[in-house]
Amino acid sequence: MPERRTTRQIQVGSILIGGGAPVSIQSMTNTDTGDAAATLDQIKTLAAAGCEIIRVAIPDHQAVDALPDIINGSPIPVIADIHFDYRLALGAINAGVHGIRLNPGNIGDEKKVRMVAEKAGDAGIPIRIGANSGSIKTAFMEEKLSKGLSREEALCEALVDSALEQCAILEKYNFRQIKVSLKASDVPVTVAAYRHFSAISDYPLHIGVTEAGTPGRGIVKSSVGIGTLLLEGIGDTLRVSLTADPLEEIITAVRILESCGLRTAEPDIVSCPTCGRTEIDLIKLAEKVEKLVASIKNSGKKIKLKKLAVMGCVVNGPGEAKDADLGIAGGKKQVILFKHGEIIGTFSETAGFNRLKEEIIRSSE
């Protein structure tokens, strides 16, 4: 398990962030926030899948007006996403939001920023500031490039300088309940920026790769970027940003944390790649097992199996996966079930899956 970097601790509703607390999973709704019912439906779906903090866009006062119903009905803390209009931030705080996400630099007059900082301080809620590669000041980039840095090096340093500048604005008003993100769509730049910032500041970090794309590309980019940081002990909360249903973000985030040893899979589902020895539809079988496990876990039950194996043939079955608590492996027009390398029965594919299902359900009772 990676050794975590030490950061100061803040709290978003009931969720602790930093200071050794578990890495938390976030996402953002894509409903019209003004439609409280639709927004709550999506929040509840995401929470059931593992989302622990949710962010909602606040583009107008209609969205602010919907916040009390959303906050009261949400099973997880709610963060208000604010851009440009400080009045929306003040309204969100009055509504009881658990945190604010804003860029002090795009609020304008520092008096307005001060009003938000003081009101958030009085309410005891944190502010997440974000440096994003798409909104870096031109002056920052020009300064770095003039020193002979490559574009990637310049962007990395500009992200860090931008984040520090935003922190300084809030600190000026004695506000330090701050969480920081430094995101780029370029994975190496993102990783380098977080490394640099974490070496000079103890503010908790919200990590992710921005504008990662559709699941086919975005999951890979996010897994590489977020996974690298987590394995180096960097990151206190995360969002996987995908051009997809937010549910895909949560599923991917959970799997990244499991792969990095920061969450227990319960169970870890392993399956082998297909090859010429495979005589069953292994892909379909593995997908059925994944859906079965997800449905059992989503019902609130805990599966007491550490590893579950879905293997294509007897060569890779009880032998290669002998450490699995339970497994299924294909054969000629049949499958075998095994526990810890010992075969417990031979079945047709349908009967074998049904028996596997019974064993998994039994382990959750």
C-alpha positions as CSV (number, residue, x, y, z in Angstrom):
1,M,0.0,0.0,0.0
2,P,1.5,3.4,-1.0
3,E,2.6,5.7,1.8
4,R,0.5,8.8,1.7
5,R,1.9,12.4,1.6
6,T,0.9,14.3,4.7
7,T,-1.6,17.1,4.1
8,R,-3.7,19.3,6.3
9,Q,-7.3,18.0,6.9
10,I,-10.5,19.6,5.8
11,Q,-14.1,18.4,6.0
12,V,-16.8,18.4,3.3
13,G,-20.0,17.5,5.2
14,S,-19.4,14.2,6.8
15,I,-16.3,13.4,4.6
16,L,-12.8,14.1,5.9
17,I,-10.3,15.0,3.2
18,G,-6.5,14.9,3.8
19,G,-4.7,14.2,7.0
20,G,-4.6,10.5,6.3
21,A,-8.3,10.1,5.6
22,P,-9.2,7.6,2.9
23,V,-9.1,9.0,-0.7
24,S,-12.7,10.0,-1.5
25,I,-14.5,9.7,-4.8
26,Q,-16.3,12.7,-6.4
27,S,-18.4,13.3,-9.5
28,M,-20.6,16.0,-11.0
29,T,-24.2,15.8,-12.0
30,N,-25.1,16.7,-15.6
31,T,-28.8,17.4,-14.9
32,D,-30.4,20.8,-14.8
33,T,-29.6,21.8,-11.2
34,G,-32.8,23.8,-11.2
35,D,-34.7,20.5,-11.5
36,A,-34.2,19.3,-7.9
37,A,-36.0,16.0,-8.4
38,A,-33.9,14.9,-11.5
39,T,-30.7,16.0,-9.8
40,L,-31.5,14.1,-6.6
41,D,-32.3,11.0,-8.7
42,Q,-28.9,11.1,-10.3
43,I,-27.1,11.8,-7.0
44,K,-28.7,8.8,-5.4
45,T,-27.7,6.6,-8.3
46,L,-24.1,7.8,-8.1
47,A,-24.0,7.4,-4.3
48,A,-25.2,3.8,-4.6
49,A,-22.3,3.1,-7.0
50,G,-19.7,4.6,-4.6
51,C,-19.7,8.3,-5.1
52,E,-19.0,10.1,-1.8
53,I,-19.1,13.8,-2.7
54,I,-21.2,15.3,-5.5
55,R,-20.7,18.7,-7.3
56,V,-23.6,20.5,-8.9
57,A,-23.3,23.4,-11.4
58,I,-24.7,26.7,-10.2
59,P,-25.1,28.8,-13.4
60,D,-28.0,30.9,-12.2
61,H,-30.3,31.8,-9.3
62,Q,-32.8,29.1,-10.3
63,A,-30.1,26.6,-9.4
64,V,-29.5,28.3,-6.1
65,D,-33.2,28.1,-5.3
66,A,-33.2,24.4,-5.9
67,L,-30.2,23.8,-3.6
68,P,-32.1,23.4,-0.2
69,D,-34.2,20.5,-1.6
70,I,-31.1,18.9,-3.2
71,I,-29.0,19.3,0.0
72,N,-31.7,18.0,2.2
73,G,-32.4,15.0,0.0
74,S,-28.8,14.1,-0.9
75,P,-27.3,11.1,0.8
76,I,-23.8,12.6,0.3
77,P,-22.3,16.1,0.7
78,V,-23.0,18.6,-2.0
79,I,-20.5,21.1,-3.5
80,A,-21.6,24.1,-5.5
81,D,-19.7,24.8,-8.7
82,I,-19.4,28.6,-9.1
83,H,-18.0,30.6,-12.0
84,F,-17.8,34.5,-12.2
85,D,-20.8,35.5,-10.1
86,Y,-20.0,35.9,-6.4
87,R,-23.7,36.3,-5.6
88,L,-24.3,32.7,-6.6
89,A,-21.6,31.6,-4.2
90,L,-23.2,33.6,-1.3
91,G,-26.6,32.2,-2.2
92,A,-25.2,28.6,-2.2
93,I,-23.6,29.1,1.2
94,N,-26.9,30.4,2.6
95,A,-28.7,27.3,1.1
96,G,-26.4,25.1,3.3
97,V,-24.0,23.7,0.7
98,H,-21.1,21.6,2.1
99,G,-18.4,23.2,0.0
100,I,-17.7,25.7,-2.8
101,R,-15.7,25.2,-6.0
102,L,-14.6,28.5,-7.5
103,N,-11.6,30.3,-9.1
104,P,-11.0,33.5,-7.1
105,G,-9.3,35.0,-10.2
106,N,-12.5,34.9,-12.3
107,I,-14.8,36.4,-9.6
108,G,-13.3,39.9,-10.3
109,D,-13.1,42.5,-7.6
110,E,-11.3,41.2,-4.5
111,K,-14.0,42.7,-2.3
112,K,-16.3,40.1,-3.8
113,V,-13.8,37.3,-3.2
114,R,-13.5,38.5,0.4
115,M,-17.2,38.3,0.9
116,V,-17.3,34.7,-0.3
117,A,-14.2,33.8,1.8
118,E,-15.6,35.3,5.0
119,K,-19.1,33.8,4.5
120,A,-17.6,30.4,3.8
121,G,-15.4,30.8,6.9
122,D,-18.3,31.7,9.1
123,A,-20.2,28.6,7.7
124,G,-17.2,26.4,8.3
125,I,-17.1,25.0,4.7
126,P,-14.1,24.6,2.5
127,I,-13.4,26.2,-0.9
128,R,-11.8,24.2,-3.7
129,I,-9.7,26.3,-6.0
130,G,-8.7,24.9,-9.4
131,A,-5.9,25.7,-11.8
132,N,-6.8,24.4,-15.3
133,S,-4.6,24.3,-18.4
134,G,-7.4,25.9,-20.4
135,S,-7.6,29.0,-18.2
136,I,-3.9,29.8,-17.3
137,K,-3.0,33.4,-17.6
138,T,-1.1,34.2,-20.8
139,A,1.4,36.2,-18.7
140,F,2.3,33.1,-16.7
141,M,3.0,31.0,-19.8
142,E,4.9,33.8,-21.5
143,E,7.2,34.2,-18.5
144,K,8.0,30.5,-18.4
145,L,8.6,30.2,-22.1
146,S,10.9,33.2,-22.0
147,K,13.1,31.3,-19.7
148,G,13.6,28.6,-22.3
149,L,11.2,26.0,-20.9
150,S,9.4,23.7,-23.2
151,R,5.7,24.2,-23.5
152,E,5.0,21.2,-21.2
153,E,7.4,22.4,-18.6
154,A,6.0,26.0,-18.8
155,L,2.4,24.7,-18.5
156,C,3.4,22.6,-15.4
157,E,5.0,25.6,-13.6
158,A,2.2,27.9,-14.7
159,L,-0.4,25.6,-13.2
160,V,1.5,25.6,-9.9
161,D,1.9,29.4,-9.9
162,S,-1.8,29.8,-10.7
163,A,-2.9,27.6,-7.9
164,L,-0.5,29.4,-5.4
165,E,-1.9,32.7,-6.6
166,Q,-5.5,31.6,-5.9
167,C,-4.5,30.2,-2.5
168,A,-2.8,33.5,-1.6
169,I,-6.0,35.5,-2.4
170,L,-8.0,33.4,0.1
171,E,-5.2,33.3,2.6
172,K,-5.2,37.1,2.5
173,Y,-8.6,37.0,4.2
174,N,-7.4,34.3,6.7
175,F,-9.2,31.5,4.9
176,R,-7.3,28.3,4.8
177,Q,-10.0,25.6,4.5
178,I,-8.7,25.1,0.9
179,K,-8.5,22.1,-1.4
180,V,-6.5,22.5,-4.6
181,S,-6.6,20.9,-8.1
182,L,-4.1,21.4,-10.9
183,K,-5.5,19.7,-14.0
184,A,-4.5,19.4,-17.6
185,S,-5.6,17.2,-20.4
186,D,-2.0,16.2,-20.9
187,V,-1.2,13.3,-18.5
188,P,2.5,14.0,-18.0
189,V,1.9,17.7,-17.4
190,T,-0.9,16.9,-14.9
191,V,1.3,14.5,-12.9
192,A,4.3,16.9,-12.9
193,A,2.2,19.8,-11.7
194,Y,0.7,17.7,-8.8
195,R,4.2,16.5,-7.9
196,H,5.6,20.0,-7.8
197,F,2.7,21.5,-5.8
198,S,2.7,18.6,-3.3
199,A,6.4,19.2,-2.6
200,I,5.8,22.8,-1.6
201,S,2.4,22.8,0.0
202,D,0.4,20.7,2.5
203,Y,-3.1,21.7,1.1
204,P,-5.1,18.6,0.4
205,L,-5.3,17.8,-3.3
206,H,-8.2,17.0,-5.6
207,I,-6.7,15.0,-8.4
208,G,-7.8,14.1,-11.9
209,V,-7.1,14.6,-15.6
210,T,-9.3,17.2,-17.1
211,E,-11.1,16.8,-20.5
212,A,-9.9,13.2,-20.6
213,G,-12.5,12.3,-23.3
214,T,-14.9,9.5,-24.0
215,P,-14.6,6.2,-22.0
216,G,-12.4,4.6,-24.5
217,R,-9.6,7.2,-24.1
218,G,-10.6,8.9,-20.9
219,I,-10.5,5.8,-18.7
220,V,-7.0,5.1,-19.9
221,K,-5.7,8.6,-19.4
222,S,-7.4,8.9,-16.0
223,S,-6.1,5.6,-14.9
224,V,-2.5,6.4,-15.9
225,G,-2.6,9.9,-14.4
226,I,-4.5,9.3,-11.2
227,G,-3.0,5.9,-10.7
228,T,0.6,7.3,-10.9
229,L,-0.2,10.0,-8.4
230,L,-1.9,7.6,-6.0
231,L,1.0,5.2,-6.1
232,E,3.3,8.1,-5.2
233,G,1.0,8.9,-2.2
234,I,-0.3,12.1,-3.8
235,G,-4.0,12.8,-3.8
236,D,-6.8,13.1,-1.1
237,T,-9.9,13.1,-3.3
238,L,-10.5,12.5,-7.0
239,R,-12.7,12.7,-9.9
240,V,-12.5,10.8,-13.2
241,S,-13.6,13.2,-15.8
242,L,-15.3,11.4,-18.7
243,T,-17.6,12.5,-21.6
244,A,-20.1,9.9,-20.5
245,D,-22.8,9.1,-17.9
246,P,-21.3,10.2,-14.5
247,L,-21.9,6.6,-13.4
248,E,-18.9,5.6,-15.6
249,E,-16.8,8.0,-13.6
250,I,-17.7,6.4,-10.3
251,I,-17.1,2.8,-11.6
252,T,-13.7,3.8,-13.0
253,A,-12.7,5.7,-9.8
254,V,-13.5,2.7,-7.6
255,R,-11.5,0.4,-9.9
256,I,-8.5,2.8,-9.8
257,L,-8.5,2.9,-6.0
258,E,-8.8,-0.9,-5.9
259,S,-6.0,-1.4,-8.3
260,C,-3.8,1.0,-6.3
261,G,-4.5,-0.9,-3.1
262,L,-6.5,1.9,-1.5
263,R,-9.8,0.1,-1.6
264,T,-10.6,-3.5,-1.0
265,A,-12.3,-4.9,-4.1
266,E,-14.5,-7.4,-2.2
267,P,-14.1,-9.4,-4.3
268,D,-11.3,-8.8,-6.7
269,I,-12.6,-10.3,-10.0
270,V,-9.8,-11.8,-12.2
271,S,-10.3,-13.2,-15.6
272,C,-7.8,-14.5,-18.2
273,P,-7.4,-13.2,-21.8
274,T,-9.0,-15.4,-24.4
275,C,-6.8,-17.8,-26.5
276,G,-7.2,-20.8,-28.8
277,R,-7.9,-23.1,-25.8
278,T,-11.0,-21.2,-24.9
279,E,-14.2,-23.2,-25.7
280,I,-16.8,-21.1,-24.0
281,D,-17.9,-17.5,-24.4
282,L,-15.5,-16.3,-21.7
283,I,-16.2,-12.6,-22.5
284,K,-19.9,-13.0,-22.0
285,L,-19.4,-15.1,-18.8
286,A,-17.0,-12.6,-17.3
287,E,-19.4,-9.7,-17.9
288,K,-22.3,-11.7,-16.4
289,V,-20.2,-12.3,-13.3
290,E,-19.3,-8.6,-13.0
291,K,-22.9,-7.6,-13.3
292,L,-23.9,-10.2,-10.7
293,V,-21.4,-9.0,-8.2
294,A,-22.3,-5.4,-8.8
295,S,-26.0,-6.1,-8.3
296,I,-25.4,-7.9,-5.0
297,K,-23.1,-5.1,-3.7
298,N,-25.6,-2.4,-4.8
299,S,-28.3,-4.2,-2.8
300,G,-26.2,-3.3,0.3
301,K,-24.8,-6.8,0.9
302,K,-21.1,-7.5,1.5
303,I,-19.5,-10.4,-0.4
304,K,-17.1,-12.2,1.8
305,L,-14.8,-13.4,-1.0
306,K,-11.4,-11.8,-1.5
307,K,-10.8,-13.2,-5.1
308,L,-13.2,-14.5,-7.7
309,A,-11.8,-16.1,-10.8
310,V,-13.4,-16.4,-14.3
311,M,-11.0,-18.5,-16.4
312,G,-11.1,-19.7,-20.0
313,C,-9.8,-23.3,-19.6
314,V,-8.7,-25.8,-17.0
315,V,-5.0,-24.8,-17.7
316,N,-5.7,-21.4,-16.3
317,G,-8.4,-22.5,-13.9
318,P,-7.6,-24.2,-10.6
319,G,-3.9,-24.1,-11.4
320,E,-3.2,-20.5,-12.2
321,A,-6.0,-19.2,-10.1
322,K,-5.6,-21.6,-7.2
323,D,-5.5,-18.6,-4.7
324,A,-9.1,-17.6,-5.7
325,D,-11.7,-18.2,-3.0
326,L,-14.1,-19.2,-5.8
327,G,-13.7,-19.7,-9.5
328,I,-15.2,-21.0,-12.7
329,A,-13.3,-22.3,-15.7
330,G,-14.3,-23.4,-19.1
331,G,-13.9,-26.9,-20.7
332,K,-15.5,-28.8,-23.6
333,K,-19.1,-27.8,-23.6
334,Q,-18.9,-27.6,-19.8
335,V,-17.4,-25.6,-16.9
336,I,-15.9,-26.5,-13.6
337,L,-16.2,-24.7,-10.3
338,F,-13.3,-24.6,-7.8
339,K,-12.3,-23.3,-4.5
340,H,-8.7,-22.6,-3.6
341,G,-7.6,-24.8,-6.5
342,E,-9.8,-27.7,-5.6
343,I,-12.6,-28.7,-8.1
344,I,-16.0,-28.8,-6.5
345,G,-18.0,-29.8,-9.5
346,T,-18.5,-30.1,-13.3
347,F,-21.6,-28.5,-14.9
348,S,-23.1,-27.2,-18.1
349,E,-22.3,-23.6,-18.6
350,T,-25.8,-22.5,-17.5
351,A,-25.9,-24.8,-14.5
352,G,-22.3,-23.8,-13.6
353,F,-23.1,-20.1,-13.6
354,N,-26.2,-20.7,-11.4
355,R,-24.1,-22.6,-8.9
356,L,-21.5,-19.9,-8.9
357,K,-24.3,-17.4,-8.3
358,E,-25.5,-19.5,-5.3
359,E,-22.0,-19.6,-3.8
360,I,-21.5,-15.9,-4.1
361,I,-24.9,-15.1,-2.6
362,R,-24.3,-17.6,0.2
363,S,-21.0,-15.8,1.0
364,S,-22.9,-12.5,1.4
365,E,-25.4,-13.8,3.9
